[in-house]
Amino acid sequence: MPAYLNCETRKQPVCFRVSFAHTTAHPVHVRPRSLTLPFELARVTSFIRSYSGAINRLILFLPFLPSPYHWICHPHVCRSPIGAFGDSLPDAVRSCADRNFRRCFCRTKCPKHATGLESIVGRVARGLTVTHLREQQTRIRFWQHLALFMLAYALVITRKPDAIFHAQFWAEDGRAWFADAYNLGPWHPFFRPETGYFQTLPRIAADLAMLVPLSLAPLVLNIIAIGVQVLPINLLVSFRSAEWGETWLRALLAFTYLAIPSSPEICANITNEQWILAFCVFLLLVGSPPRSSSGRFVDLSFTVLCGLTGPFCIFLLPISLLVALRRTGRWRWVPVFILAGCCVIQAVGLLIVSPNARTAWGVLGARFDLFVRILAGNVFLGSLIGANNIAIDPGAHAFIFLAFVAASGVTIAAFALRRAPLPMKLLALYAGMLFLAALRLPSSYAPRGTTQWEMIAGAAAVRYWFLPTLTFIWLLIFGAFGNGKIIKVLSGVLLCCLCFGIAIQWRRPVFQDFHYAAEVERVKAAPAGTTVSIPINPEGWQMRLIKHQAPGKP
């Protein structure tokens, strides 16, 4: 008998279930070479079961660890998600290349399937988890990350080419960020809250735009905005996000993020990239902890920048706390303390520096029927077909249809969430908090005779629906590749609808041309100290610049 169990001689498919900690600072080490692998399969099963029981008893006394994997030694193939994070075994571990789930458990390399895989007994003895194996398999080199970044950057440009080839200011890009940097200087605007919150990222981008001529300032802001928008792609495919699933699954999640048909307002403008920055920090929080000094520096930089840009630190703080309670090590508390300090700073800006920033927006007008319309039309239908006006369709028949869509969407999302990995569940929690906060304090002005909820119900393209729609799409993906047959069918059908929505909504709306080049010439011709108003998108907005003194003149 050779030193391995050939998969052709063992026709019965077997899955060894072994229980061990998901993360351990000092895993139990057993020298694989000291093990004598029995030739009888029953002896191998009994051997692993005895070790798994001992490790289980040890794990139960370790605090702040995730639940141990629940796959105890059992003579059948385990095809369902396992573990506290809902991980499923990689094909390379649970089956040979013939994909018949007839794994040859080798101490050495199997001559027929020379994949270089070690014995599963050796893997368990060294305390390796499925996530650790994924991290080893999905490590991407720097040049590959750079190539992926450039490819994603090009795809974003195809969605909104006018952001590069006919750049113009959008909303606060010109009225607040660039105008403040131009009129007040590079440092003073950082201490001025906008709508009650300090905004560091767009202030930095505006200072960088001041380094180029006025005609190129919108282009610089858009280039930075697209760069921030692409960052989640690299984070999703990196080994830090191995908890989300296999590499192909994370690549699919990354593509749907890039091709999402809803929320065109969030594409290629620095004003709304704070939502993407917060999403990047979320991915870093739920991903595996950094293992190097450079990785810790990147996490610290992103966390501080996000905490000082908008109110998102308030919602990321409970996520970081939940993650910290499931991990070990000192680093787990660092993001918690940083986000807590940023929450204090943002509270000072909202409650002390500008306490009236959010009191003059109009009447909220919260109603149950409007909530159903917003949830069904702007979130569930918006995630599949993009921006639409179905939420404001009048009549009882339209409301009945929207109520059915809302109930169906919630049911499908709930069933898909049951077997989703833990990062997906945390994303649903994070998106839900942001969605409810956006409904409670929307940044939309309601004219007399209307309410804020009526305004945002008809605003299908706004940023508020970005994360809820992305969460629903990702839940459909996990549902389509899950275990429930009904959920798989329903999720598959809805994903087919999503493909049509992506094709229809791929090109983002083009901004109205306000002839920015001619406005720049008008600024150049104005006397020093003159206030010049420049029309910008959306229609009705103005950017006011105080003409600088020309260099070299008294």
Backbone torsions as a table, in degrees:
resi	resn	phi	psi	omega
1	MET	NA	126.5	179.4
2	PRO	-69.1	174.4	-176.1
3	ALA	-78.2	-0.3	177.9
4	TYR	-126.2	164.5	176.6
5	LEU	-101.9	107.8	-175.9
6	ASN	-67.9	137.6	-176.3
7	CYS	-69.0	-22.6	180.0
8	GLU	-78.0	-28.3	179.4
9	THR	-84.1	-19.8	177.9
10	ARG	-106.5	93.8	-173.7
11	LYS	-81.6	-22.0	-177.5
12	GLN	-80.4	121.8	179.1
13	PRO	-67.4	136.1	-175.9
14	VAL	-132.5	139.0	172.7
15	CYS	-124.8	117.2	177.5
16	PHE	-81.2	118.8	174.1
17	ARG	-93.0	125.1	-179.6
18	VAL	-130.1	136.9	-178.4
19	SER	-105.0	124.9	176.3
20	PHE	-154.4	165.6	-173.7
21	ALA	-68.1	145.3	177.1
22	HIS	-68.5	-42.6	176.9
23	THR	-137.1	130.3	175.0
24	THR	-136.9	138.3	177.8
25	ALA	-69.8	-36.9	179.7
26	HIS	-134.4	84.0	-176.8
27	PRO	-65.3	157.8	178.4
28	VAL	-70.8	125.9	-177.5
29	HIS	-107.7	130.7	173.0
30	VAL	-127.2	129.9	-177.4
31	ARG	-68.1	116.9	-177.4
32	PRO	-61.4	-33.9	-176.1
33	ARG	-71.5	-18.7	177.9
34	SER	-80.6	-7.0	179.3
35	LEU	-85.8	137.8	174.7
36	THR	-104.0	105.6	-175.8
37	LEU	-73.8	115.3	179.6
38	PRO	-67.0	154.0	179.6
39	PHE	-84.3	-23.5	178.4
40	GLU	-83.0	132.1	-176.2
41	LEU	-62.9	-33.9	-179.6
42	ALA	-65.6	-36.3	178.6
43	ARG	-68.4	-39.2	176.3
44	VAL	-60.9	-43.9	178.6
45	THR	-60.9	-46.3	179.5
46	SER	-63.8	-38.6	-179.7
47	PHE	-62.3	-48.1	-178.4
48	ILE	-68.1	-37.3	179.7
49	ARG	-62.0	-39.7	179.7
50	SER	-63.7	-41.3	178.4
51	TYR	-69.9	-38.4	-178.5
52	SER	-64.8	-36.1	178.0
53	GLY	-64.3	-41.4	179.1
54	ALA	-65.3	-42.7	179.0
55	ILE	-65.5	-38.4	178.3
56	ASN	-58.9	-45.9	-178.8
57	ARG	-63.1	-33.6	177.7
58	LEU	-69.8	-40.8	-176.1
59	ILE	-66.1	-33.4	-176.3
60	LEU	-61.3	-20.3	-178.4
61	PHE	-99.7	3.1	179.1
62	LEU	-92.2	121.9	-176.8
63	PRO	-79.1	157.0	172.0
64	PHE	59.2	30.2	176.4
65	LEU	-107.7	150.6	174.4
66	PRO	-63.4	162.6	176.8
67	SER	-60.2	141.1	179.7
68	PRO	-66.9	157.9	177.4
69	TYR	-62.5	142.7	-173.0
70	HIS	-99.4	22.8	179.7
71	TRP	-102.3	88.7	175.6
72	ILE	-81.9	157.0	-172.2
73	CYS	-52.7	124.3	-174.7
74	HIS	-153.5	136.7	-173.5
75	PRO	-84.3	49.8	171.0
76	HIS	-145.8	163.2	-177.4
77	VAL	-77.5	128.0	178.9
78	CYS	-94.3	106.2	-177.4
79	ARG	-107.3	-3.6	-176.9
80	SER	-94.2	159.6	176.8
81	PRO	-58.6	146.4	-176.3
82	ILE	-131.7	163.5	168.7
83	GLY	87.0	168.2	-178.7
84	ALA	-65.1	-26.1	-179.8
85	PHE	-100.7	8.5	179.0
86	GLY	69.5	28.6	-178.4
87	ASP	-73.3	148.0	172.4
88	SER	-116.2	150.7	-175.4
89	LEU	-66.0	137.8	174.1
90	PRO	-64.3	149.8	179.5
91	ASP	-58.6	-33.3	-177.7
92	ALA	-66.5	-23.5	-178.3
93	VAL	-94.4	-37.9	-172.2
94	ARG	-92.4	-9.0	-179.5
95	SER	-154.0	162.9	175.1
96	CYS	-83.0	-176.8	-176.2
97	ALA	-66.8	-19.0	-179.8
98	ASP	-76.6	-8.6	174.4
99	ARG	60.6	27.6	174.9
100	ASN	-98.8	12.0	-180.0
101	PHE	58.3	35.8	174.9
102	ARG	-109.6	81.0	-172.7
103	ARG	-76.5	131.2	173.4
104	CYS	-93.8	107.1	-175.9
105	PHE	-81.0	99.7	-169.2
106	CYS	-107.6	141.9	165.0
107	ARG	-78.1	-31.8	176.8
108	THR	-119.0	-173.1	-178.8
109	LYS	-73.2	136.5	176.4
110	CYS	-74.1	127.6	-176.3
111	PRO	-66.4	-29.8	-178.4
112	LYS	-77.8	-43.0	179.2
113	HIS	-112.8	78.9	-174.5
114	ALA	-78.0	71.1	-178.4
115	THR	-95.6	-7.7	-179.2
116	GLY	78.5	11.2	-179.8
117	LEU	-75.7	138.9	179.1
118	GLU	-87.3	176.3	178.3
119	SER	-65.3	140.4	176.8
120	ILE	-64.8	-26.2	176.1
121	VAL	-66.2	-40.8	178.4
122	GLY	-65.3	-36.5	179.0
123	ARG	-64.9	-45.5	-179.7
124	VAL	-65.8	-38.6	-178.5
125	ALA	-63.0	-31.6	178.5
126	ARG	-87.8	3.9	174.7
127	GLY	74.5	23.3	-179.8
128	LEU	-81.4	137.9	177.0
129	THR	-103.6	171.7	178.3
130	VAL	-61.0	-39.1	179.2
131	THR	-64.3	-40.1	177.8
132	HIS	-62.6	-39.9	177.6
133	LEU	-63.4	-40.2	178.7
134	ARG	-64.3	-40.2	179.9
135	GLU	-61.5	-38.9	178.4
136	GLN	-68.5	-35.1	-176.4
137	GLN	-79.8	-21.4	-172.8
138	THR	-111.7	19.2	175.7
139	ARG	-71.3	123.5	-175.7
140	ILE	-111.1	137.7	-179.6
141	ARG	-74.3	166.4	-176.0
142	PHE	-62.0	-42.6	-177.9
143	TRP	-67.6	-29.7	176.2
144	GLN	-70.7	-40.1	175.2
145	HIS	-62.2	-40.9	-179.9
146	LEU	-65.0	-42.7	178.2
147	ALA	-63.6	-41.0	178.2
148	LEU	-64.7	-40.0	178.1
149	PHE	-61.6	-45.1	-179.4
150	MET	-66.2	-38.3	178.0
151	LEU	-64.2	-46.4	178.0
152	ALA	-64.0	-37.5	177.8
153	TYR	-60.8	-43.3	178.9
154	ALA	-64.9	-36.9	178.8
155	LEU	-66.1	-38.2	177.2
156	VAL	-64.7	-38.2	178.3
157	ILE	-65.0	-36.2	177.2
158	THR	-65.3	-27.1	178.1
159	ARG	-77.1	-31.9	180.0
160	LYS	-142.8	75.6	-176.5
161	PRO	-66.8	-26.2	-178.7
162	ASP	-68.1	-16.8	176.7
163	ALA	-65.5	-25.5	179.4
164	ILE	-104.8	-46.1	-172.2
165	PHE	-88.4	-11.7	174.8
166	HIS	-150.1	63.6	-171.9
167	ALA	-68.8	136.7	175.2
168	GLN	-141.3	159.7	176.1
169	PHE	-72.3	148.2	175.8
170	TRP	-125.1	119.4	171.1
171	ALA	51.4	-122.3	-176.7
172	GLU	-66.4	-15.9	174.9
173	ASP	-53.0	-43.7	-179.5
174	GLY	-97.6	-44.4	-173.4
175	ARG	-68.7	-34.9	-175.3
176	ALA	-109.5	-62.3	-169.0
177	TRP	-67.5	-55.8	-177.0
178	PHE	-73.1	-39.1	-179.8
179	ALA	-62.2	-40.7	178.9
180	ASP	-67.3	-41.2	178.7
181	ALA	-65.6	-35.5	-179.5
182	TYR	-73.4	-42.4	-173.2
183	ASN	-88.3	-32.3	-172.2
184	LEU	-107.4	-12.5	-178.2
185	GLY	102.0	176.3	-171.9
186	PRO	-78.4	-23.3	-171.3
187	TRP	-105.8	-38.4	-174.9
188	HIS	-58.9	-37.9	-178.6
189	PRO	-62.3	-22.9	-179.4
190	PHE	-64.2	-21.1	-178.6
191	PHE	-100.7	11.4	178.3
192	ARG	-107.5	114.1	177.1
193	PRO	-70.3	149.9	174.6
194	GLU	-119.3	121.1	-173.3
195	THR	53.1	33.1	174.0
196	GLY	96.5	-7.7	-175.2
197	TYR	-125.9	148.7	172.7
198	PHE	-76.2	138.6	-175.7
199	GLN	-126.3	97.4	-174.0
200	THR	-86.3	-44.4	-177.3
201	LEU	-58.3	-52.9	179.7
202	PRO	-66.3	-27.3	176.8
203	ARG	-67.0	-41.8	177.4
204	ILE	-63.4	-43.4	179.2
205	ALA	-62.4	-39.0	179.1
206	ALA	-66.5	-37.7	176.4
207	ASP	-64.1	-38.1	176.4
208	LEU	-66.8	-35.9	178.3
209	ALA	-68.0	-23.0	177.4
210	MET	-71.9	-13.5	-179.6
211	LEU	-79.6	-9.5	-178.6
212	VAL	-115.7	166.7	176.4
213	PRO	-59.0	156.5	-176.8
214	LEU	-58.7	-32.5	-179.1
215	SER	-66.7	-23.2	-178.1
216	LEU	-101.7	-1.6	-176.3
217	ALA	-60.3	-45.6	177.6
218	PRO	-61.4	-35.6	179.5
219	LEU	-63.9	-42.5	178.9
220	VAL	-61.9	-43.9	178.6
221	LEU	-62.0	-41.0	-179.9
222	ASN	-69.4	-37.0	177.6
223	ILE	-62.3	-44.4	177.9
224	ILE	-65.1	-40.9	-179.2
225	ALA	-62.0	-44.2	179.3
226	ILE	-65.4	-37.5	176.7
227	GLY	-60.1	-43.0	176.5
228	VAL	-65.7	-38.6	-178.9
229	GLN	-64.1	-28.6	-176.5
230	VAL	-85.6	-19.8	-173.8
231	LEU	-54.6	-40.0	179.5
232	PRO	-59.4	-24.3	178.8
233	ILE	-62.5	-48.2	179.5
234	ASN	-65.8	-35.8	179.4
235	LEU	-68.1	-36.9	-177.8
236	LEU	-69.0	-37.4	-176.9
237	VAL	-88.7	-6.1	-179.5
238	SER	-77.3	165.9	179.8
239	PHE	-67.0	-17.7	178.3
240	ARG	-64.8	-24.7	-178.0
241	SER	-102.5	25.6	-178.8
242	ALA	-63.2	-22.5	179.4
243	GLU	-63.2	-23.3	-177.1
244	TRP	-72.3	-24.8	-179.6
245	GLY	142.5	-164.5	-179.4
246	GLU	-65.7	164.8	-176.8
247	THR	-62.1	-42.6	-178.5
248	TRP	-64.4	-34.3	179.2
249	LEU	-69.7	-41.4	178.2
250	ARG	-67.8	-33.7	175.0
251	ALA	-64.2	-38.1	176.9
252	LEU	-66.3	-41.5	176.3
253	LEU	-61.3	-41.1	179.9
254	ALA	-64.0	-40.9	-179.6
255	PHE	-65.7	-42.8	179.6
256	THR	-65.3	-33.2	174.1
257	TYR	-62.7	-42.8	-177.4
258	LEU	-71.1	-31.2	-174.0
259	ALA	-104.6	12.1	-176.3
260	ILE	-53.6	129.6	-175.5
261	PRO	-79.5	-14.3	-175.5
262	SER	-93.7	173.8	174.1
263	SER	52.0	58.8	176.0
264	PRO	-64.3	-17.8	-179.3
265	GLU	-64.1	-20.5	-174.2
266	ILE	-89.8	0.1	-173.3
267	CYS	-92.3	123.5	167.1
268	ALA	59.5	41.4	167.8
269	ASN	-143.4	138.4	-171.3
270	ILE	-70.4	-21.3	-179.6
271	THR	-61.4	-44.9	-174.9
272	ASN	-97.5	3.4	177.8
273	GLU	-73.3	-7.0	173.5
274	GLN	-63.2	-28.7	175.6
275	TRP	-66.9	-39.7	179.5
276	ILE	-70.9	-39.5	178.4
277	LEU	-60.7	-43.6	177.5
278	ALA	-64.2	-35.6	177.0
279	PHE	-65.7	-37.8	176.1
280	CYS	-61.8	-43.9	179.1
281	VAL	-65.1	-36.1	175.9
282	PHE	-61.3	-44.7	178.9
283	LEU	-62.5	-36.6	177.3
284	LEU	-69.1	-35.1	-179.4
285	LEU	-67.9	-46.5	-176.2
286	VAL	-84.0	-10.7	177.4
287	GLY	-78.2	177.9	179.0
288	SER	-66.8	148.9	-177.0
289	PRO	-64.0	150.7	176.9
290	PRO	-65.0	145.7	-175.9
291	ARG	-114.1	3.4	-179.3
292	SER	-136.5	165.6	178.7
293	SER	-64.9	-38.5	178.3
294	SER	-65.5	-38.8	177.6
295	GLY	-64.6	-40.5	177.5
296	ARG	-66.2	-37.0	178.5
297	PHE	-64.8	-41.3	178.3
298	VAL	-63.4	-44.8	178.9
299	ASP	-61.6	-43.7	178.9
300	LEU	-62.4	-43.6	-178.3
301	SER	-63.3	-46.9	-179.5
302	PHE	-64.8	-40.4	-177.8
303	THR	-66.3	-44.1	179.0
304	VAL	-65.5	-44.7	-179.5
305	LEU	-62.7	-41.0	178.1
306	CYS	-68.1	-40.5	-179.7
307	GLY	-63.4	-28.3	178.9
308	LEU	-98.6	15.2	178.1
309	THR	-129.2	94.6	177.6
310	GLY	82.4	-178.1	-174.0
311	PRO	-89.7	11.9	-170.4
312	PHE	-69.7	-22.2	177.9
313	CYS	-62.0	-27.0	179.3
314	ILE	-64.5	-35.1	-177.9
315	PHE	-91.9	-23.7	176.3
316	LEU	-79.0	-21.8	-179.0
317	LEU	-61.1	-50.4	177.7
318	PRO	-63.8	-31.3	176.9
319	ILE	-64.9	-45.4	179.2
320	SER	-64.4	-33.8	178.6
321	LEU	-68.1	-42.4	177.9
322	LEU	-63.5	-40.7	178.8
323	VAL	-66.4	-40.5	-178.5
324	ALA	-64.2	-34.9	-179.3
325	LEU	-70.4	-15.7	-179.4
326	ARG	-102.2	4.5	-176.6
327	ARG	-124.6	172.0	175.7
328	THR	-119.7	167.1	179.1
329	GLY	100.1	158.9	-178.1
330	ARG	-74.8	-29.5	-174.8
331	TRP	-63.4	-25.3	-174.7
332	ARG	-61.2	-25.2	-178.1
333	TRP	-91.7	-10.9	-178.0
334	VAL	-63.3	-50.7	177.7
335	PRO	-60.7	-32.5	180.0
336	VAL	-62.9	-47.6	-178.9
337	PHE	-67.7	-37.5	179.3
338	ILE	-64.9	-47.2	-179.4
339	LEU	-66.3	-34.9	177.2
340	ALA	-64.7	-42.4	176.9
341	GLY	-64.5	-38.9	177.8
342	CYS	-66.7	-33.7	176.5
343	CYS	-62.1	-39.1	177.9
344	VAL	-64.0	-42.6	-179.7
345	ILE	-64.2	-45.1	179.2
346	GLN	-66.5	-33.6	176.9
347	ALA	-65.4	-36.9	176.2
348	VAL	-62.3	-44.0	179.0
349	GLY	-64.5	-36.9	-176.6
350	LEU	-79.2	-39.9	-171.5
351	LEU	-98.1	-24.9	-174.6
352	ILE	-112.5	-52.9	-175.0
353	VAL	-69.5	-47.3	-179.1
354	SER	-135.1	73.8	-176.2
355	PRO	-69.2	-19.9	-177.1
356	ASN	-101.7	16.9	-174.4
357	ALA	-67.9	-27.3	-175.5
358	ARG	-122.0	27.2	-179.5
359	THR	-107.2	-5.0	-174.7
360	ALA	-117.2	29.2	-178.0
361	TRP	-90.8	-10.8	180.0
362	GLY	113.7	-171.8	-178.0
363	VAL	-80.9	135.1	-178.2
364	LEU	-67.4	-53.5	176.5
365	GLY	69.6	43.9	-180.0
366	ALA	-72.7	127.3	177.0
367	ARG	-141.0	151.3	-177.3
368	PHE	-64.8	-41.1	-178.6
369	ASP	-65.3	-36.3	176.7
370	LEU	-69.2	-35.1	176.8
371	PHE	-62.2	-42.9	178.2
372	VAL	-64.0	-42.1	179.5
373	ARG	-64.2	-43.3	179.6
374	ILE	-65.0	-46.2	-177.7
375	LEU	-63.6	-43.4	-177.0
376	ALA	-77.3	-48.5	-173.3
377	GLY	-77.9	-44.7	-173.7
378	ASN	-90.9	-25.0	-178.6
379	VAL	-99.8	-64.6	-173.9
380	PHE	-71.2	-51.7	177.7
381	LEU	-72.2	-34.8	178.3
382	GLY	-64.0	-31.8	178.2
383	SER	-68.8	-22.4	-176.7
384	LEU	-100.6	-39.5	-174.8
385	ILE	-117.4	-0.3	178.6
386	GLY	86.7	-165.8	-177.5
387	ALA	-60.8	132.5	-178.7
388	ASN	-149.9	170.1	179.2
389	ASN	-112.5	21.9	-177.8
390	ILE	-66.6	-30.9	-177.1
391	ALA	-63.6	-24.2	-177.8
392	ILE	-106.6	12.0	176.1
393	ASP	-65.7	127.4	-177.9
394	PRO	-79.3	167.8	174.1
395	GLY	104.0	154.9	-178.6
396	ALA	-71.0	-35.9	-178.8
397	HIS	-64.0	-40.5	178.3
398	ALA	-64.7	-39.0	-179.9
399	PHE	-68.4	-38.8	177.9
400	ILE	-61.9	-42.7	177.7
401	PHE	-62.5	-44.1	-179.9
402	LEU	-67.1	-35.7	176.7
403	ALA	-64.7	-39.6	176.8
404	PHE	-64.7	-41.2	178.5
405	VAL	-63.9	-42.4	-179.7
406	ALA	-64.0	-45.3	179.6
407	ALA	-64.4	-42.1	179.7
408	SER	-66.3	-42.5	179.7
409	GLY	-62.7	-43.1	178.8
410	VAL	-64.1	-40.8	-179.4
411	THR	-64.7	-47.3	179.8
412	ILE	-62.9	-42.8	179.6
413	ALA	-64.0	-38.5	-179.1
414	ALA	-66.6	-43.5	-179.7
415	PHE	-68.7	-38.0	177.7
416	ALA	-68.6	-31.0	-178.1
417	LEU	-72.1	-23.4	-177.3
418	ARG	-60.9	-41.2	-176.4
419	ARG	-106.8	11.5	177.3
420	ALA	-76.4	155.7	177.2
421	PRO	-66.2	162.6	-177.2
422	LEU	-58.4	-41.1	176.7
423	PRO	-57.9	-34.9	178.1
424	MET	-67.5	-38.1	177.9
425	LYS	-66.5	-39.4	177.0
426	LEU	-67.1	-34.6	176.4
427	LEU	-65.0	-40.3	177.2
428	ALA	-62.4	-40.1	176.8
429	LEU	-64.2	-45.4	-179.5
430	TYR	-64.0	-45.2	178.8
431	ALA	-64.5	-37.8	178.3
432	GLY	-64.2	-40.6	177.7
433	MET	-64.0	-43.2	178.8
434	LEU	-65.2	-38.7	-179.4
435	PHE	-63.7	-46.1	179.9
436	LEU	-67.7	-36.4	177.7
437	ALA	-66.9	-37.8	178.0
438	ALA	-65.3	-34.0	176.9
439	LEU	-74.6	-30.0	-179.4
440	ARG	-78.6	-39.3	-178.5
441	LEU	-132.2	68.5	-180.0
442	PRO	-74.9	143.9	177.7
443	SER	-91.5	63.7	179.7
444	SER	-136.8	131.3	-179.3
445	TYR	-84.3	128.6	179.9
446	ALA	-105.5	113.4	177.4
447	PRO	-62.1	166.5	-179.7
448	ARG	-60.7	133.5	-178.8
449	GLY	95.2	-7.1	177.0
450	THR	-126.6	172.9	178.7
451	THR	-123.6	165.0	-179.9
452	GLN	-65.2	-38.8	179.4
453	TRP	-66.0	-35.2	175.7
454	GLU	-65.9	-34.4	179.2
455	MET	-70.4	-47.5	-177.1
456	ILE	-74.8	-21.7	175.1
457	ALA	-64.3	-34.0	178.0
458	GLY	-91.3	-0.9	179.1
459	ALA	-100.0	80.5	-174.3
460	ALA	-77.1	-13.1	-174.8
461	ALA	-100.4	3.7	-172.3
462	VAL	-76.6	168.6	-174.8
463	ARG	-70.5	-20.5	-174.7
464	TYR	-61.6	-25.6	-175.6
465	TRP	-94.8	0.9	-175.7
466	PHE	-62.1	-57.6	-174.7
467	LEU	-71.6	-40.4	175.1
468	PRO	-60.6	-40.5	179.3
469	THR	-69.5	-39.4	177.5
470	LEU	-63.8	-40.2	178.0
471	THR	-61.8	-42.5	179.5
472	PHE	-64.9	-40.6	178.0
473	ILE	-63.0	-43.9	-179.9
474	TRP	-66.4	-35.0	175.5
475	LEU	-64.9	-36.5	175.3
476	LEU	-63.0	-38.3	178.9
477	ILE	-65.5	-45.8	177.9
478	PHE	-65.6	-35.3	176.5
479	GLY	-67.6	-36.9	-179.8
480	ALA	-67.4	-28.0	179.9
481	PHE	-107.7	18.5	177.5
482	GLY	-89.3	-151.9	-173.9
483	ASN	-107.5	-34.0	-177.7
484	GLY	-66.8	126.5	-176.3
485	LYS	-66.3	-42.6	-177.9
486	ILE	-65.8	-44.2	179.2
487	ILE	-64.3	-37.8	179.0
488	LYS	-62.5	-42.9	-179.0
489	VAL	-67.3	-48.1	-178.3
490	LEU	-64.0	-42.9	179.2
491	SER	-64.7	-39.0	178.3
492	GLY	-63.3	-41.8	178.8
493	VAL	-64.0	-44.0	-179.8
494	LEU	-67.3	-33.8	176.5
495	LEU	-68.2	-31.9	173.3
496	CYS	-64.1	-40.4	174.6
497	CYS	-62.7	-36.3	177.7
498	LEU	-62.0	-37.2	178.5
499	CYS	-60.2	-42.0	176.6
500	PHE	-66.3	-39.2	177.9
501	GLY	-63.5	-38.2	178.0
502	ILE	-65.1	-42.4	-179.8
503	ALA	-64.5	-39.4	-178.0
504	ILE	-74.4	-39.8	-173.5
505	GLN	-101.7	18.6	-177.5
506	TRP	-62.8	-46.4	-179.0
507	ARG	-82.6	122.0	178.8
508	ARG	-75.4	153.7	-179.1
509	PRO	-60.2	142.1	179.9
510	VAL	-84.3	137.6	178.4
511	PHE	-68.8	149.4	175.3
512	GLN	-65.4	137.7	-177.3
513	ASP	-82.5	114.4	176.8
514	PHE	-103.9	15.2	175.8
515	HIS	55.6	61.8	-175.8
516	TYR	-62.7	-34.7	-179.9
517	ALA	-61.8	-40.1	177.7
518	ALA	-67.3	-35.2	177.8
519	GLU	-66.8	-34.8	177.7
520	VAL	-64.0	-41.2	177.4
521	GLU	-63.9	-34.9	178.2
522	ARG	-66.9	-35.9	176.9
523	VAL	-67.3	-41.2	180.0
524	LYS	-63.7	-34.1	-178.1
525	ALA	-82.1	-12.9	-178.0
526	ALA	-74.6	147.7	176.6
527	PRO	-66.3	156.6	179.0
528	ALA	-63.2	138.0	-179.2
529	GLY	88.7	-4.5	-179.6
530	THR	-81.4	139.0	175.3
531	THR	-88.3	121.5	-177.9
532	VAL	-113.6	127.4	177.8
533	SER	-98.2	126.6	-179.0
534	ILE	-116.0	122.8	177.5
535	PRO	-70.1	137.5	179.9
536	ILE	-135.6	169.4	174.4
537	ASN	-80.4	147.6	-4.6
538	PRO	-72.3	166.5	-173.7
539	GLU	-57.6	134.0	-178.6
540	GLY	101.9	-11.2	179.4
541	TRP	-89.3	150.4	-179.5
542	GLN	-131.4	145.0	170.9
543	MET	-112.9	120.6	-177.1
544	ARG	-105.4	120.4	179.8
545	LEU	-117.3	137.7	175.0
546	ILE	-96.3	113.4	-173.1
547	LYS	-57.1	128.9	179.3
548	HIS	-75.6	158.2	172.0
549	GLN	-69.7	133.6	-179.5
550	ALA	-63.9	141.0	-179.9
551	PRO	-60.8	137.1	176.8
552	GLY	87.1	-2.4	179.7
553	LYS	-108.6	145.3	-179.6
554	PRO	-71.6	NA	NA
